[in-house]
Amino acid sequence: MTAGRGLTQVSLEELEALLRALHRGRFELPLERHTLHLMGLHGLAEHGGLLVGLDARGLQAVLVAVLAERKVRARVSPPSE
């Protein structure tokens, strides 16, 4: 895990998959790192340490905020040349 990087190294797809799984009640809480590995979310397991130990409300709040920020940035970012 890289300190200070937050969730920047985690793919949008893995963040969305975890939020979907949370909404569907697919894992027990608080979230544990081995649960992320079992779900195939290895990027989150490696770089998502700040999510470990969160309950449903905390996890949902962080995921929704990060996903919203990423989507806003994607809309305002100029196209790469």
Distance bins in CASP14 RR format, pairs under 12 A and 6 or more apart:
PFRMAT RR
TARGET T0000
AUTHOR 0000-0000-0000
RMODE 2
METHOD distances of the structure
MODEL  1
1 7 0 0 0 0 0 1 0 0 0 0 0
1 8 0 0 0 0 0 1 0 0 0 0 0
1 9 0 0 0 0 1 0 0 0 0 0 0
1 10 0 0 0 0 0 1 0 0 0 0 0
1 33 0 0 0 0 1 0 0 0 0 0 0
1 43 0 0 0 0 0 1 0 0 0 0 0
1 44 0 0 0 0 0 1 0 0 0 0 0
1 45 0 0 0 0 1 0 0 0 0 0 0
1 46 1 0 0 1 0 0 0 0 0 0 0
1 47 1 0 1 0 0 0 0 0 0 0 0
1 48 1 0 0 1 0 0 0 0 0 0 0
1 49 1 0 1 0 0 0 0 0 0 0 0
1 50 0 0 0 0 1 0 0 0 0 0 0
1 51 0 0 0 0 0 1 0 0 0 0 0
1 52 0 0 0 0 0 1 0 0 0 0 0
2 8 0 0 0 0 1 0 0 0 0 0 0
2 9 1 0 0 1 0 0 0 0 0 0 0
2 10 0 0 0 0 0 1 0 0 0 0 0
2 43 0 0 0 0 0 1 0 0 0 0 0
2 46 0 0 0 0 1 0 0 0 0 0 0
2 47 1 0 0 1 0 0 0 0 0 0 0
2 48 0 0 0 0 0 1 0 0 0 0 0
2 49 0 0 0 0 0 1 0 0 0 0 0
2 50 0 0 0 0 0 1 0 0 0 0 0
3 9 0 0 0 0 0 1 0 0 0 0 0
3 47 0 0 0 0 0 1 0 0 0 0 0
3 48 0 0 0 0 0 1 0 0 0 0 0
3 49 0 0 0 0 0 1 0 0 0 0 0
3 50 0 0 0 0 0 1 0 0 0 0 0
4 47 0 0 0 0 0 1 0 0 0 0 0
4 48 0 0 0 0 0 1 0 0 0 0 0
4 49 0 0 0 0 0 1 0 0 0 0 0
4 50 0 0 0 0 1 0 0 0 0 0 0
5 46 0 0 0 0 0 1 0 0 0 0 0
5 47 1 0 0 1 0 0 0 0 0 0 0
5 48 0 0 0 0 1 0 0 0 0 0 0
5 49 0 0 0 0 0 1 0 0 0 0 0
5 50 0 0 0 0 1 0 0 0 0 0 0
6 15 0 0 0 0 0 1 0 0 0 0 0
6 44 0 0 0 0 0 1 0 0 0 0 0
6 46 0 0 0 0 0 1 0 0 0 0 0
6 47 1 0 0 1 0 0 0 0 0 0 0
6 48 1 0 0 1 0 0 0 0 0 0 0
6 49 0 0 0 0 1 0 0 0 0 0 0
6 50 1 0 0 1 0 0 0 0 0 0 0
6 51 0 0 0 0 1 0 0 0 0 0 0
6 62 0 0 0 0 0 1 0 0 0 0 0
6 66 0 0 0 0 1 0 0 0 0 0 0
6 69 0 0 0 0 0 1 0 0 0 0 0
7 14 0 0 0 0 1 0 0 0 0 0 0
7 15 1 0 0 1 0 0 0 0 0 0 0
7 18 0 0 0 0 0 1 0 0 0 0 0
7 41 0 0 0 0 0 1 0 0 0 0 0
7 43 0 0 0 0 1 0 0 0 0 0 0
7 44 0 0 0 0 1 0 0 0 0 0 0
7 46 0 0 0 0 0 1 0 0 0 0 0
7 47 1 0 0 1 0 0 0 0 0 0 0
7 48 1 0 1 0 0 0 0 0 0 0 0
7 49 0 0 0 0 1 0 0 0 0 0 0
7 50 1 0 0 1 0 0 0 0 0 0 0
7 51 1 0 0 1 0 0 0 0 0 0 0
7 59 0 0 0 0 0 1 0 0 0 0 0
7 62 1 0 0 1 0 0 0 0 0 0 0
7 63 0 0 0 0 1 0 0 0 0 0 0
7 65 0 0 0 0 1 0 0 0 0 0 0
7 66 1 0 1 0 0 0 0 0 0 0 0
7 67 0 0 0 0 1 0 0 0 0 0 0
7 69 0 0 0 0 1 0 0 0 0 0 0
7 70 0 0 0 0 1 0 0 0 0 0 0
8 15 0 0 0 0 0 1 0 0 0 0 0
8 43 0 0 0 0 0 1 0 0 0 0 0
8 47 0 0 0 0 1 0 0 0 0 0 0
8 48 0 0 0 0 0 1 0 0 0 0 0
8 50 0 0 0 0 0 1 0 0 0 0 0
8 66 0 0 0 0 1 0 0 0 0 0 0
8 69 0 0 0 0 0 1 0 0 0 0 0
8 70 0 0 0 0 1 0 0 0 0 0 0
8 73 0 0 0 0 0 1 0 0 0 0 0
9 15 0 0 0 0 0 1 0 0 0 0 0
9 42 0 0 0 0 0 1 0 0 0 0 0
9 43 1 0 0 1 0 0 0 0 0 0 0
9 44 0 0 0 0 1 0 0 0 0 0 0
9 45 0 0 0 0 0 1 0 0 0 0 0
9 46 1 0 0 1 0 0 0 0 0 0 0
9 47 1 0 1 0 0 0 0 0 0 0 0
9 48 0 0 0 0 1 0 0 0 0 0 0
9 49 0 0 0 0 0 1 0 0 0 0 0
9 50 0 0 0 0 0 1 0 0 0 0 0
9 66 0 0 0 0 0 1 0 0 0 0 0
10 16 0 0 0 0 0 1 0 0 0 0 0
10 17 0 0 0 0 0 1 0 0 0 0 0
10 18 0 0 0 0 1 0 0 0 0 0 0
10 19 0 0 0 0 0 1 0 0 0 0 0
10 36 0 0 0 0 0 1 0 0 0 0 0
10 41 0 0 0 0 1 0 0 0 0 0 0
10 42 0 0 0 0 1 0 0 0 0 0 0
10 43 1 0 1 0 0 0 0 0 0 0 0
10 44 1 0 1 0 0 0 0 0 0 0 0
10 45 0 0 0 0 1 0 0 0 0 0 0
10 46 0 0 0 0 1 0 0 0 0 0 0
10 47 1 0 1 0 0 0 0 0 0 0 0
10 48 1 0 0 1 0 0 0 0 0 0 0
10 49 0 0 0 0 1 0 0 0 0 0 0
10 50 0 0 0 0 0 1 0 0 0 0 0
10 51 0 0 0 0 1 0 0 0 0 0 0
10 62 0 0 0 0 0 1 0 0 0 0 0
10 63 0 0 0 0 0 1 0 0 0 0 0
10 66 0 0 0 0 1 0 0 0 0 0 0
10 67 0 0 0 0 0 1 0 0 0 0 0
10 70 0 0 0 0 1 0 0 0 0 0 0
11 17 0 0 0 0 1 0 0 0 0 0 0
11 18 0 0 0 0 0 1 0 0 0 0 0
11 40 0 0 0 0 0 1 0 0 0 0 0
11 41 0 0 0 0 1 0 0 0 0 0 0
11 42 0 0 0 0 0 1 0 0 0 0 0
11 43 1 0 0 1 0 0 0 0 0 0 0
11 44 0 0 0 0 1 0 0 0 0 0 0
11 46 0 0 0 0 0 1 0 0 0 0 0
11 47 0 0 0 0 1 0 0 0 0 0 0
11 48 0 0 0 0 0 1 0 0 0 0 0
11 66 0 0 0 0 0 1 0 0 0 0 0
11 67 0 0 0 0 0 1 0 0 0 0 0
11 70 0 0 0 0 1 0 0 0 0 0 0
12 18 0 0 0 0 0 1 0 0 0 0 0
12 19 0 0 0 0 0 1 0 0 0 0 0
12 43 0 0 0 0 0 1 0 0 0 0 0
12 44 0 0 0 0 0 1 0 0 0 0 0
12 63 0 0 0 0 0 1 0 0 0 0 0
12 66 0 0 0 0 1 0 0 0 0 0 0
12 67 1 0 0 1 0 0 0 0 0 0 0
12 68 0 0 0 0 0 1 0 0 0 0 0
12 69 0 0 0 0 0 1 0 0 0 0 0
12 70 1 0 1 0 0 0 0 0 0 0 0
12 71 0 0 0 0 1 0 0 0 0 0 0
12 73 0 0 0 0 0 1 0 0 0 0 0
12 74 0 0 0 0 1 0 0 0 0 0 0
13 19 0 0 0 0 0 1 0 0 0 0 0
13 20 0 0 0 0 0 1 0 0 0 0 0
13 40 0 0 0 0 0 1 0 0 0 0 0
13 41 0 0 0 0 1 0 0 0 0 0 0
13 42 0 0 0 0 0 1 0 0 0 0 0
13 43 0 0 0 0 0 1 0 0 0 0 0
13 44 0 0 0 0 0 1 0 0 0 0 0
13 67 0 0 0 0 0 1 0 0 0 0 0
13 70 0 0 0 0 0 1 0 0 0 0 0
14 20 0 0 0 0 0 1 0 0 0 0 0
14 21 0 0 0 0 0 1 0 0 0 0 0
14 36 0 0 0 0 1 0 0 0 0 0 0
14 37 0 0 0 0 0 1 0 0 0 0 0
14 39 0 0 0 0 1 0 0 0 0 0 0
14 40 0 0 0 0 1 0 0 0 0 0 0
14 41 1 0 1 0 0 0 0 0 0 0 0
14 42 0 0 0 0 1 0 0 0 0 0 0
14 43 1 0 1 0 0 0 0 0 0 0 0
14 44 1 0 1 0 0 0 0 0 0 0 0
14 45 0 0 0 0 1 0 0 0 0 0 0
14 46 0 0 0 0 0 1 0 0 0 0 0
14 47 0 0 0 0 1 0 0 0 0 0 0
14 48 0 0 0 0 1 0 0 0 0 0 0
14 51 0 0 0 0 0 1 0 0 0 0 0
14 63 0 0 0 0 0 1 0 0 0 0 0
14 66 0 0 0 0 0 1 0 0 0 0 0
14 67 0 0 0 0 0 1 0 0 0 0 0
14 70 0 0 0 0 0 1 0 0 0 0 0
15 21 0 0 0 0 0 1 0 0 0 0 0
15 22 0 0 0 0 0 1 0 0 0 0 0
15 36 0 0 0 0 0 1 0 0 0 0 0
15 41 0 0 0 0 1 0 0 0 0 0 0
15 43 0 0 0 0 1 0 0 0 0 0 0
15 44 1 0 0 1 0 0 0 0 0 0 0
15 47 0 0 0 0 0 1 0 0 0 0 0
15 48 0 0 0 0 1 0 0 0 0 0 0
15 51 0 0 0 0 1 0 0 0 0 0 0
15 59 0 0 0 0 0 1 0 0 0 0 0
15 60 0 0 0 0 0 1 0 0 0 0 0
15 62 0 0 0 0 1 0 0 0 0 0 0
15 63 1 0 1 0 0 0 0 0 0 0 0
15 64 0 0 0 0 1 0 0 0 0 0 0
15 65 0 0 0 0 0 1 0 0 0 0 0
15 66 1 0 0 1 0 0 0 0 0 0 0
15 67 1 0 1 0 0 0 0 0 0 0 0
15 68 0 0 0 0 0 1 0 0 0 0 0
15 69 0 0 0 0 0 1 0 0 0 0 0
15 70 1 0 0 1 0 0 0 0 0 0 0
15 71 0 0 0 0 0 1 0 0 0 0 0
16 22 0 0 0 0 0 1 0 0 0 0 0
16 23 0 0 0 0 0 1 0 0 0 0 0
16 41 0 0 0 0 0 1 0 0 0 0 0
16 44 0 0 0 0 0 1 0 0 0 0 0
16 63 0 0 0 0 1 0 0 0 0 0 0
16 64 0 0 0 0 0 1 0 0 0 0 0
16 66 0 0 0 0 0 1 0 0 0 0 0
16 67 1 0 0 1 0 0 0 0 0 0 0
16 68 0 0 0 0 0 1 0 0 0 0 0
16 70 0 0 0 0 1 0 0 0 0 0 0
16 71 0 0 0 0 0 1 0 0 0 0 0
17 23 0 0 0 0 0 1 0 0 0 0 0
17 24 0 0 0 0 0 1 0 0 0 0 0
17 26 0 0 0 0 1 0 0 0 0 0 0
17 27 0 0 0 0 0 1 0 0 0 0 0
17 36 0 0 0 0 0 1 0 0 0 0 0
17 39 1 0 0 1 0 0 0 0 0 0 0
17 40 0 0 0 0 1 0 0 0 0 0 0
17 41 1 0 0 1 0 0 0 0 0 0 0
17 42 0 0 0 0 0 1 0 0 0 0 0
17 43 0 0 0 0 0 1 0 0 0 0 0
17 44 0 0 0 0 1 0 0 0 0 0 0
17 63 0 0 0 0 0 1 0 0 0 0 0
17 67 0 0 0 0 0 1 0 0 0 0 0
18 24 0 0 0 0 0 1 0 0 0 0 0
18 25 0 0 0 0 0 1 0 0 0 0 0
18 26 0 0 0 0 1 0 0 0 0 0 0
18 27 0 0 0 0 1 0 0 0 0 0 0
18 29 0 0 0 0 0 1 0 0 0 0 0
18 31 0 0 0 0 1 0 0 0 0 0 0
18 35 0 0 0 0 1 0 0 0 0 0 0
18 36 1 0 0 1 0 0 0 0 0 0 0
18 39 1 0 0 1 0 0 0 0 0 0 0
18 40 0 0 0 0 0 1 0 0 0 0 0
18 41 1 0 0 1 0 0 0 0 0 0 0
18 42 0 0 0 0 0 1 0 0 0 0 0
18 43 0 0 0 0 0 1 0 0 0 0 0
18 44 1 0 0 1 0 0 0 0 0 0 0
18 45 0 0 0 0 0 1 0 0 0 0 0
18 48 0 0 0 0 1 0 0 0 0 0 0
18 51 1 0 0 1 0 0 0 0 0 0 0
18 52 0 0 0 0 0 1 0 0 0 0 0
18 54 0 0 0 0 0 1 0 0 0 0 0
18 56 0 0 0 0 0 1 0 0 0 0 0
18 59 1 0 0 1 0 0 0 0 0 0 0
18 60 0 0 0 0 1 0 0 0 0 0 0
18 62 0 0 0 0 1 0 0 0 0 0 0
18 63 1 0 0 1 0 0 0 0 0 0 0
18 64 0 0 0 0 0 1 0 0 0 0 0
18 66 0 0 0 0 0 1 0 0 0 0 0
18 67 0 0 0 0 1 0 0 0 0 0 0
19 25 0 0 0 0 0 1 0 0 0 0 0
19 26 0 0 0 0 0 1 0 0 0 0 0
19 27 0 0 0 0 0 1 0 0 0 0 0
19 31 0 0 0 0 0 1 0 0 0 0 0
19 41 0 0 0 0 0 1 0 0 0 0 0
19 44 0 0 0 0 0 1 0 0 0 0 0
19 51 0 0 0 0 0 1 0 0 0 0 0
19 56 0 0 0 0 0 1 0 0 0 0 0
19 58 0 0 0 0 0 1 0 0 0 0 0
19 59 0 0 0 0 1 0 0 0 0 0 0
19 60 1 0 0 1 0 0 0 0 0 0 0
19 61 0 0 0 0 0 1 0 0 0 0 0
19 62 0 0 0 0 1 0 0 0 0 0 0
19 63 1 0 1 0 0 0 0 0 0 0 0
19 64 1 0 0 1 0 0 0 0 0 0 0
19 65 0 0 0 0 0 1 0 0 0 0 0
19 66 0 0 0 0 1 0 0 0 0 0 0
19 67 1 0 0 1 0 0 0 0 0 0 0
19 68 0 0 0 0 0 1 0 0 0 0 0
20 26 0 0 0 0 1 0 0 0 0 0 0
20 27 0 0 0 0 0 1 0 0 0 0 0
20 39 0 0 0 0 0 1 0 0 0 0 0
20 41 0 0 0 0 0 1 0 0 0 0 0
20 60 0 0 0 0 0 1 0 0 0 0 0
20 63 0 0 0 0 1 0 0 0 0 0 0
20 67 0 0 0 0 0 1 0 0 0 0 0
21 27 1 0 0 1 0 0 0 0 0 0 0
21 28 0 0 0 0 0 1 0 0 0 0 0
21 29 0 0 0 0 0 1 0 0 0 0 0
21 31 0 0 0 0 0 1 0 0 0 0 0
21 35 0 0 0 0 1 0 0 0 0 0 0
21 36 0 0 0 0 1 0 0 0 0 0 0
21 38 0 0 0 0 0 1 0 0 0 0 0
21 39 1 0 0 1 0 0 0 0 0 0 0
21 40 0 0 0 0 0 1 0 0 0 0 0
21 41 0 0 0 0 1 0 0 0 0 0 0
21 44 0 0 0 0 0 1 0 0 0 0 0
21 56 0 0 0 0 0 1 0 0 0 0 0
21 59 0 0 0 0 0 1 0 0 0 0 0
21 60 0 0 0 0 0 1 0 0 0 0 0
21 63 0 0 0 0 0 1 0 0 0 0 0
22 28 0 0 0 0 0 1 0 0 0 0 0
22 29 0 0 0 0 1 0 0 0 0 0 0
22 30 0 0 0 0 0 1 0 0 0 0 0
22 31 0 0 0 0 1 0 0 0 0 0 0
22 35 0 0 0 0 0 1 0 0 0 0 0
22 36 0 0 0 0 0 1 0 0 0 0 0
22 39 0 0 0 0 0 1 0 0 0 0 0
22 41 0 0 0 0 0 1 0 0 0 0 0
22 44 0 0 0 0 0 1 0 0 0 0 0
22 51 0 0 0 0 0 1 0 0 0 0 0
22 54 0 0 0 0 1 0 0 0 0 0 0
22 55 0 0 0 0 0 1 0 0 0 0 0
22 56 1 0 0 1 0 0 0 0 0 0 0
22 57 0 0 0 0 0 1 0 0 0 0 0
22 58 0 0 0 0 1 0 0 0 0 0 0
22 59 1 0 1 0 0 0 0 0 0 0 0
22 60 1 0 0 1 0 0 0 0 0 0 0
22 61 0 0 0 0 0 1 0 0 0 0 0
22 62 0 0 0 0 0 1 0 0 0 0 0
22 63 1 0 0 1 0 0 0 0 0 0 0
22 64 0 0 0 0 0 1 0 0 0 0 0
22 67 0 0 0 0 0 1 0 0 0 0 0
23 56 0 0 0 0 1 0 0 0 0 0 0
23 59 0 0 0 0 0 1 0 0 0 0 0
23 60 0 0 0 0 1 0 0 0 0 0 0
23 63 0 0 0 0 1 0 0 0 0 0 0
23 64 0 0 0 0 0 1 0 0 0 0 0
24 39 0 0 0 0 0 1 0 0 0 0 0
24 56 0 0 0 0 0 1 0 0 0 0 0
25 31 0 0 0 0 0 1 0 0 0 0 0
25 35 0 0 0 0 0 1 0 0 0 0 0
25 39 0 0 0 0 0 1 0 0 0 0 0
25 56 0 0 0 0 1 0 0 0 0 0 0
25 59 0 0 0 0 0 1 0 0 0 0 0
25 60 0 0 0 0 0 1 0 0 0 0 0
26 35 0 0 0 0 1 0 0 0 0 0 0
26 36 0 0 0 0 0 1 0 0 0 0 0
26 38 0 0 0 0 0 1 0 0 0 0 0
26 39 1 0 0 1 0 0 0 0 0 0 0
26 40 0 0 0 0 0 1 0 0 0 0 0
26 41 0 0 0 0 0 1 0 0 0 0 0
26 56 0 0 0 0 0 1 0 0 0 0 0
27 33 0 0 0 0 0 1 0 0 0 0 0
27 34 0 0 0 0 0 1 0 0 0 0 0
27 35 1 0 1 0 0 0 0 0 0 0 0
27 36 0 0 0 0 1 0 0 0 0 0 0
27 37 0 0 0 0 0 1 0 0 0 0 0
27 38 0 0 0 0 1 0 0 0 0 0 0
27 39 1 0 0 1 0 0 0 0 0 0 0
27 40 0 0 0 0 0 1 0 0 0 0 0
27 41 0 0 0 0 0 1 0 0 0 0 0
27 44 0 0 0 0 0 1 0 0 0 0 0
27 51 0 0 0 0 0 1 0 0 0 0 0
27 53 0 0 0 0 0 1 0 0 0 0 0
27 54 0 0 0 0 0 1 0 0 0 0 0
27 56 0 0 0 0 0 1 0 0 0 0 0
27 59 0 0 0 0 1 0 0 0 0 0 0
28 34 0 0 0 0 0 1 0 0 0 0 0
28 35 1 0 0 1 0 0 0 0 0 0 0
28 38 0 0 0 0 0 1 0 0 0 0 0
28 39 0 0 0 0 0 1 0 0 0 0 0
28 53 0 0 0 0 0 1 0 0 0 0 0
28 55 0 0 0 0 0 1 0 0 0 0 0
28 56 0 0 0 0 0 1 0 0 0 0 0
28 59 0 0 0 0 0 1 0 0 0 0 0
29 35 0 0 0 0 1 0 0 0 0 0 0
29 51 0 0 0 0 0 1 0 0 0 0 0
29 52 0 0 0 0 0 1 0 0 0 0 0
29 53 1 0 0 1 0 0 0 0 0 0 0
29 54 1 0 0 1 0 0 0 0 0 0 0
29 55 1 0 1 0 0 0 0 0 0 0 0
29 56 1 0 1 0 0 0 0 0 0 0 0
29 57 0 0 0 0 1 0 0 0 0 0 0
29 58 0 0 0 0 1 0 0 0 0 0 0
29 59 1 0 0 1 0 0 0 0 0 0 0
29 60 0 0 0 0 0 1 0 0 0 0 0
30 51 0 0 0 0 1 0 0 0 0 0 0
30 52 1 0 0 1 0 0 0 0 0 0 0
30 53 1 1 0 0 0 0 0 0 0 0 0
30 54 1 0 1 0 0 0 0 0 0 0 0
30 55 1 0 1 0 0 0 0 0 0 0 0
30 56 0 0 0 0 1 0 0 0 0 0 0
30 57 0 0 0 0 0 1 0 0 0 0 0
30 58 0 0 0 0 1 0 0 0 0 0 0
30 59 0 0 0 0 1 0 0 0 0 0 0
31 37 0 0 0 0 0 1 0 0 0 0 0
31 38 0 0 0 0 0 1 0 0 0 0 0
31 39 0 0 0 0 0 1 0 0 0 0 0
31 41 0 0 0 0 0 1 0 0 0 0 0
31 44 0 0 0 0 1 0 0 0 0 0 0
31 45 0 0 0 0 0 1 0 0 0 0 0
31 48 0 0 0 0 1 0 0 0 0 0 0
31 49 0 0 0 0 1 0 0 0 0 0 0
31 50 0 0 0 0 0 1 0 0 0 0 0
31 51 1 0 1 0 0 0 0 0 0 0 0
31 52 1 0 1 0 0 0 0 0 0 0 0
31 53 1 0 1 0 0 0 0 0 0 0 0
31 54 1 0 1 0 0 0 0 0 0 0 0
31 55 0 0 0 0 1 0 0 0 0 0 0
31 56 0 0 0 0 1 0 0 0 0 0 0
31 57 0 0 0 0 0 1 0 0 0 0 0
31 58 0 0 0 0 1 0 0 0 0 0 0
31 59 1 0 1 0 0 0 0 0 0 0 0
31 60 0 0 0 0 0 1 0 0 0 0 0
31 62 0 0 0 0 0 1 0 0 0 0 0
31 63 0 0 0 0 0 1 0 0 0 0 0
32 38 0 0 0 0 1 0 0 0 0 0 0
32 39 0 0 0 0 0 1 0 0 0 0 0
32 41 0 0 0 0 0 1 0 0 0 0 0
32 44 0 0 0 0 0 1 0 0 0 0 0
32 45 0 0 0 0 1 0 0 0 0 0 0
32 48 0 0 0 0 0 1 0 0 0 0 0
32 49 0 0 0 0 0 1 0 0 0 0 0
32 51 0 0 0 0 1 0 0 0 0 0 0
32 52 1 0 0 1 0 0 0 0 0 0 0
32 53 1 0 0 1 0 0 0 0 0 0 0
32 54 0 0 0 0 0 1 0 0 0 0 0
32 59 0 0 0 0 0 1 0 0 0 0 0
33 39 0 0 0 0 0 1 0 0 0 0 0
33 40 0 0 0 0 0 1 0 0 0 0 0
33 41 0 0 0 0 0 1 0 0 0 0 0
33 42 0 0 0 0 0 1 0 0 0 0 0
33 43 0 0 0 0 0 1 0 0 0 0 0
33 44 0 0 0 0 1 0 0 0 0 0 0
33 45 1 0 1 0 0 0 0 0 0 0 0
33 46 0 0 0 0 1 0 0 0 0 0 0
33 47 0 0 0 0 0 1 0 0 0 0 0
33 48 0 0 0 0 1 0 0 0 0 0 0
33 49 1 0 0 1 0 0 0 0 0 0 0
33 50 0 0 0 0 0 1 0 0 0 0 0
33 51 0 0 0 0 1 0 0 0 0 0 0
33 52 1 0 1 0 0 0 0 0 0 0 0
33 53 0 0 0 0 1 0 0 0 0 0 0
33 54 0 0 0 0 0 1 0 0 0 0 0
34 40 0 0 0 0 0 1 0 0 0 0 0
34 41 0 0 0 0 0 1 0 0 0 0 0
34 42 0 0 0 0 0 1 0 0 0 0 0
34 44 0 0 0 0 0 1 0 0 0 0 0
34 45 1 0 0 1 0 0 0 0 0 0 0
34 52 0 0 0 0 1 0 0 0 0 0 0
35 41 0 0 0 0 1 0 0 0 0 0 0
35 42 0 0 0 0 0 1 0 0 0 0 0
35 44 0 0 0 0 1 0 0 0 0 0 0
35 45 0 0 0 0 1 0 0 0 0 0 0
35 48 0 0 0 0 0 1 0 0 0 0 0
35 51 0 0 0 0 0 1 0 0 0 0 0
35 52 0 0 0 0 1 0 0 0 0 0 0
35 53 0 0 0 0 0 1 0 0 0 0 0
35 54 0 0 0 0 0 1 0 0 0 0 0
35 59 0 0 0 0 0 1 0 0 0 0 0
36 42 1 0 0 1 0 0 0 0 0 0 0
36 43 1 0 0 1 0 0 0 0 0 0 0
36 44 1 0 1 0 0 0 0 0 0 0 0
36 45 1 1 0 0 0 0 0 0 0 0 0
36 46 0 0 0 0 1 0 0 0 0 0 0
36 47 0 0 0 0 0 1 0 0 0 0 0
36 48 1 0 0 1 0 0 0 0 0 0 0
36 49 0 0 0 0 1 0 0 0 0 0 0
36 51 0 0 0 0 1 0 0 0 0 0 0
36 52 0 0 0 0 1 0 0 0 0 0 0
36 53 0 0 0 0 0 1 0 0 0 0 0
36 54 0 0 0 0 0 1 0 0 0 0 0
36 59 0 0 0 0 0 1 0 0 0 0 0
37 43 0 0 0 0 1 0 0 0 0 0 0
37 44 0 0 0 0 1 0 0 0 0 0 0
37 45 1 0 1 0 0 0 0 0 0 0 0
37 46 0 0 0 0 1 0 0 0 0 0 0
37 48 0 0 0 0 0 1 0 0 0 0 0
37 52 0 0 0 0 0 1 0 0 0 0 0
38 44 0 0 0 0 0 1 0 0 0 0 0
38 45 0 0 0 0 1 0 0 0 0 0 0
39 45 0 0 0 0 1 0 0 0 0 0 0
40 46 0 0 0 0 0 1 0 0 0 0 0
41 47 0 0 0 0 0 1 0 0 0 0 0
41 48 0 0 0 0 1 0 0 0 0 0 0
41 49 0 0 0 0 0 1 0 0 0 0 0
41 51 0 0 0 0 0 1 0 0 0 0 0
41 63 0 0 0 0 0 1 0 0 0 0 0
42 48 0 0 0 0 0 1 0 0 0 0 0
43 49 0 0 0 0 0 1 0 0 0 0 0
43 51 0 0 0 0 0 1 0 0 0 0 0
44 50 0 0 0 0 0 1 0 0 0 0 0
44 51 1 0 0 1 0 0 0 0 0 0 0
44 52 0 0 0 0 1 0 0 0 0 0 0
44 59 0 0 0 0 0 1 0 0 0 0 0
44 62 0 0 0 0 0 1 0 0 0 0 0
44 63 0 0 0 0 0 1 0 0 0 0 0
44 66 0 0 0 0 0 1 0 0 0 0 0
45 51 0 0 0 0 1 0 0 0 0 0 0
45 52 0 0 0 0 1 0 0 0 0 0 0
46 52 0 0 0 0 0 1 0 0 0 0 0
47 66 0 0 0 0 0 1 0 0 0 0 0
48 54 0 0 0 0 0 1 0 0 0 0 0
48 59 0 0 0 0 0 1 0 0 0 0 0
48 62 0 0 0 0 1 0 0 0 0 0 0
48 63 0 0 0 0 0 1 0 0 0 0 0
48 66 0 0 0 0 0 1 0 0 0 0 0
49 59 0 0 0 0 0 1 0 0 0 0 0
49 62 0 0 0 0 0 1 0 0 0 0 0
50 58 0 0 0 0 0 1 0 0 0 0 0
50 59 0 0 0 0 0 1 0 0 0 0 0
50 62 1 0 0 1 0 0 0 0 0 0 0
50 63 0 0 0 0 0 1 0 0 0 0 0
50 65 0 0 0 0 0 1 0 0 0 0 0
50 66 0 0 0 0 0 1 0 0 0 0 0
51 58 0 0 0 0 1 0 0 0 0 0 0
51 59 1 0 0 1 0 0 0 0 0 0 0
51 60 0 0 0 0 0 1 0 0 0 0 0
51 61 0 0 0 0 0 1 0 0 0 0 0
51 62 1 0 0 1 0 0 0 0 0 0 0
51 63 1 0 0 1 0 0 0 0 0 0 0
51 65 0 0 0 0 0 1 0 0 0 0 0
51 66 0 0 0 0 1 0 0 0 0 0 0
52 58 0 0 0 0 0 1 0 0 0 0 0
52 59 0 0 0 0 1 0 0 0 0 0 0
52 62 0 0 0 0 0 1 0 0 0 0 0
53 59 0 0 0 0 1 0 0 0 0 0 0
53 62 0 0 0 0 0 1 0 0 0 0 0
54 60 0 0 0 0 1 0 0 0 0 0 0
54 61 0 0 0 0 1 0 0 0 0 0 0
54 62 1 0 0 1 0 0 0 0 0 0 0
54 63 0 0 0 0 1 0 0 0 0 0 0
55 61 0 0 0 0 0 1 0 0 0 0 0
55 62 0 0 0 0 0 1 0 0 0 0 0
56 62 0 0 0 0 0 1 0 0 0 0 0
56 63 0 0 0 0 0 1 0 0 0 0 0
57 63 0 0 0 0 0 1 0 0 0 0 0
57 64 0 0 0 0 0 1 0 0 0 0 0
58 64 0 0 0 0 1 0 0 0 0 0 0
58 65 0 0 0 0 1 0 0 0 0 0 0
58 66 0 0 0 0 0 1 0 0 0 0 0
59 65 0 0 0 0 0 1 0 0 0 0 0
59 66 0 0 0 0 0 1 0 0 0 0 0
60 66 0 0 0 0 0 1 0 0 0 0 0
60 67 0 0 0 0 0 1 0 0 0 0 0
61 67 0 0 0 0 0 1 0 0 0 0 0
61 68 0 0 0 0 0 1 0 0 0 0 0
62 68 0 0 0 0 0 1 0 0 0 0 0
62 69 0 0 0 0 0 1 0 0 0 0 0
63 69 0 0 0 0 0 1 0 0 0 0 0
63 70 0 0 0 0 0 1 0 0 0 0 0
64 70 0 0 0 0 0 1 0 0 0 0 0
64 71 0 0 0 0 0 1 0 0 0 0 0
65 71 0 0 0 0 0 1 0 0 0 0 0
65 72 0 0 0 0 0 1 0 0 0 0 0
66 72 0 0 0 0 0 1 0 0 0 0 0
66 73 0 0 0 0 0 1 0 0 0 0 0
67 73 0 0 0 0 0 1 0 0 0 0 0
67 74 0 0 0 0 0 1 0 0 0 0 0
68 74 0 0 0 0 0 1 0 0 0 0 0
68 75 0 0 0 0 0 1 0 0 0 0 0
69 75 0 0 0 0 0 1 0 0 0 0 0
69 76 0 0 0 0 0 1 0 0 0 0 0
70 76 0 0 0 0 0 1 0 0 0 0 0
70 77 0 0 0 0 0 1 0 0 0 0 0
71 77 0 0 0 0 0 1 0 0 0 0 0
74 80 0 0 0 0 0 1 0 0 0 0 0
END
